[in-house]
Amino acid sequence: MDLVLGTFAASFAGGLFPVINFETYLAVAASNLTFSALVLALVAGIGQTSSKVVWYYAGHGTTSLPFVRKKMSCEKWQQRMEKWERRTQGRPAYAGGLLAVAALSGLPPLAILAVVYGTLKANLMLFVAITFVGRVLRSWMILEAAAFAWLRT
């Protein structure tokens, strides 16, 4: 049970603070898999998705902060937001595809995309679903690859 709780904590912390590398935790956890790799990947997906929802709401609520409003009044900032709105509004396949790539690969950084999607007030349920599936798959691949590497040593 400690492995499950530790996996959730590491994945949540790694998602909230991108300087914490939760993938390293997963690689080490794979050396002592007392649970199925899929179970740990699901737990990691829940932790990562939960932390990205925090980032989503951070983006959602920042528009009411005075210093952010001042920054958003800048023409360059408005052009960037308009560019993102043009790219994503009315194009759910593009928005979802970009989010899926970020959730699976980490590029572009998912925390940044979560803030952008929150600022744009994108569909939260779609954001959660795509992020969860991508992060579970990512975690599962890392766990399986690391477990295979640990077996070979």
Salt bridges, closest charged atoms under 4 A:
GLU23 OE2 - ARG138 NH2 2.50
